Amino acid sequence: MTPGPSLPDAGAFAPAWYGSSPWAQLLILTQRSLKAHLRHRRTLVLAMLQPVFMLLLLSEVFGSIVDLDHLPDGVSYLDYLLPALLVTTGIGPAIASGIGLVRDMDNGAVARLRTLPIHAPLLLFARSFADLLRTTAQLAILLVVAVVFMGADPAGGGVGLVAALLLTCVVVWAMTWIFLALAAWLRSAEAMQSAAYLVTFPLMFASSAFVPVDRMPGWLEVLAILNPLSYAMDASRALCLDQPLGAQVWSALGASALVALLGSSAAVWAFRRPLV
């Protein structure tokens, strides 16, 4: 019996598939992270309300004891506090971003995604962008509540508030990389939370957020000047209060770019280590 003609191998005509483009992967992974946020609606609602409670509490507590003569002329403490609170509000979501990465590494989500033909660093970038969108929503709600319900009326008006919001988004995105790097290196939720507290309190309180730097003790004033968040707070405050900008905005953007570059490099390097 004569054998029939052999059929060509289908794989010989099928081009090798190396995965979708990096932009498509980034978009899909960002959507995945956003859907994870939306699934936990109660947590999302509480996260949106937290900055409002902080503004109400801090404005009442510190506003009752701060000498208004130490503030810029004609500026209420609420208007002085609001731009800085935009920046400090971003610290919480940045920490949550790192803790979320640790949880994904613990529950096997990262291991499963690594079996797919995707670029591993895009997992980090997607998480940072998804968390940035959530933070932007938090900050927008904070501004609306402050202006509509609490009577905030900064001299910069709506343009200054929007400019401060955009600047804060850049700063928060840069801060997120600090905690993503810590998460990728520590790989422990408990260690991550402890490290976050060690980083958070100096960044928040040793800064120009709540009182003018020149009213601090000498050693604390030095720490506040060296604190990169002080540049962001001063720039945000200048935009909101319609004060002379000088080099404050460029200093804030430059410090954010440096932090983002160093943090993302460290995060990608630590993330590439084998999972154990």
N, C-alpha and C positions, 0 to 999 in steps of 0.2 A: 504493500500500500504506500503510495507516494505521499509524503507529508505535504500539507498545504503551505501556502506562502506564509511566512512569519509576519506577524503584525509589528509595526514599528512601536518602539517604546514611547508611551505617551509622555514620559518625563523628559524625553529628548527634545520635545518641542515646547515644553513649559518653562518659561523663564524662572530663574530662582527668585524667591520673594524674600526680601530682607527687611520687611516691615514697612509701615507707612512713613511719611515724611516727619521730620522732627516737629514741625508746626502742628501737624494733625495729631501727633502723639501728645503734645503739650495741651492742645485744646481738649482732647478726650480725657486726659488725666485731671485737668482742672475741673471739668464737669463732674468727674467722679468725686473729687474732694468737695465740691459744692453740694452735690446730692447727699453726701454724708452729713454735712451741716444741716441741711433741710430736713433730714429724717428725724433729728432730735429737736423737735419744735419747742419744747419747754426750755431746754437749755439755750436755744437760740433767742427766745424771748427774754430770758433772764440776762443773757449777755447784752442784749440791746438796751435794757433798762439800767444796767449797772453803772455806766458813766453818768446817767442822769442823777442817780442817788449820790454818787461821789461829788458831783457838782453842787447839789443841794447841801450836803453835809459840810463840805470844805468851805463853801462860801459863807455858811452860817457860823461855823466854828472859828475860822481864821478871820472872817470879815468882822467879827465882833471884837477882836483884840488887836488887829493891825491898825497902826497909826496911819491914817490917810495922807498925812503930810509927807510920808516917806514914799508915796506913790506918785507917778506923774500927775501934773496938774489936771484937775477935772476928771480924773479916771476913778471910777468906783472899783471896789475890790472884786466884784463879779466880773467886770470887764477886764481887769488885770489877770484874774485867775483863768478865765475861759480859754485863752490861747494856749496857756501852758498845759491845761487839762486835756486839750486835744492830743498833745504829745504823750503825756503820761498814760492816757487811756490806751494807747497802742501797745504798751508794755504787756498788759494782760493777754491780748490775743497773740502776741509774739511768743509768750511762754506756752500758751495753749497749742500753738503750732508745733513746738518742739515735743510736747507731751503726746500730741496726736501721732507724730512720727514714731515715737517709741512704742505706742500701742500697736501701730500697724506692723512694726517689726516683731512685736511679741506674738501677735495673733496670726502671723503667717501671711498677711496680705502682701507685704513687701517681697517675701520669698516667692509667692505665686506670680507676682508681676515680673520678677526677675527672670522667670522662665520664658517670658514672651520676648519677641525681638523688638525691644524698646531701649532707648537710651536711658540708663539708670539715673543720671543727674536730672533728667526731666521730671522724675518723681518729686524731687525736692522743689524744683521751680514751680511745678503745678500746685503743690501744697502752699507755697509762698503766695502765689497769685490768688488762689481761692481764699486764703485767710485775709489777704489784702482787701478783697471785695467785701468780705464780712465786716472788716474793720471800718471801711469807708461808710458802710451803712450805719454802724454804731456812731461814728463821728457826725454824720449828717443828722441823725436823730438828736444827738446832743446839742447841736447848734440850733435846731428848730425849737427844742424845748427851752433852751436858754433865752432865745430872742422872743418867742411868742408868749411863754408862760412865766418867765422869771424876770423879764424886763431888761435883758442885756441890750446895750446900745453902744457898741464900740464905734469909735470915730471913723474907722475904715469902712463902715457900712457893709453891704452885702458883698461888694467886690473884695474887700479885705478879708472877710470871712471865708469866701471861696478860695482865695489865694492861700490863706493859712491852711485850709483843708487839704489842698493839693500838695503843699509843702509837707504837711504832716504825713500824708500817704507815702511820700518818698522816704521820709525818715523811718516810719514804721516798717516799711518793706526791708530797709537796711537792718533794722533791729531784729527782724524775724530771722535773719541769717545767723545771728549770734546764737539764738536758741536752737535752731536747726543743727548748727555745728555741735553744740553741747549734746543734743539728743543723739546725733549720729555717733558721737564719741562715747558717751556714757552708756547708752542703750538700757537705761533703767529709769522707770517712772519716778521711783523714790529718790534716786540720786539726782534726777533732772529737777525735781521740785526743790530739793535742798539747794542745788546750785543756782536755781532761778531766784530764790530769795536773796542769796548772797550778791547777785548781780542787780536785782531790782531795787533794793532799798537805797544803795548809794546813788544809783542813776536817778531815782525819783526825788529823794530828799536832799541830797548834796548837789543841788542845782538851783536855778533861778525860778523854779516853778511857783513857789508859794510866797516867798518874800524876796525883796531885792537883795542881790549878792552883797552889796556894800553894808548891809545891816547884819551880816553874819559874823561870828567869831573868825579870827584871822586864819586858823587852820582849815575851817570849813569853807571859807571864801576861796582858798586856794583850790580845794577839791571841786568846788562849783565851777571855777574858771576852767579847770582841766576836764570837766565833764562834757562829753560831746553833745549830750542832750540840752545843755544850757544854750548852745548855739542855736539849736532848733527852736527852743522856747523863746529866745530873744527875737529870732527872725519871725516866728509866728506872732509874737506880741506886737512887733513893729508893723506887720501887715494889718493886723486887726485894729490897732489903735492909731493907724495913719501917722506913724512916727518915721523919722529919717531912717532909711534902710542901711545906708553905708554898704559894708561888705557882709552884713549879717546873713542875708539869704544865700550868697555864694559860699560863705563859710559853712552854713548848715548843709548845703548840697554837696560841697566837697567832703565834709566829714562823713556824710551818709554814703557817698560813693566809695570812700575808702573802707568804711565798715562793711559795706555790701561786698566789695571785692575780696577782702580778707575773710569774711565770714563764709561766703559761698565757696571759696577755694578750700577752706578748712572743712566745710560740711561735705563737699563732694569727695574729698580725700578720705574722710572718715567713713562716709557712706559706702565707698567701694570696698571696704574691708569685708571679708567673708562673714556671713551670719553664723553665729555659734549657738 
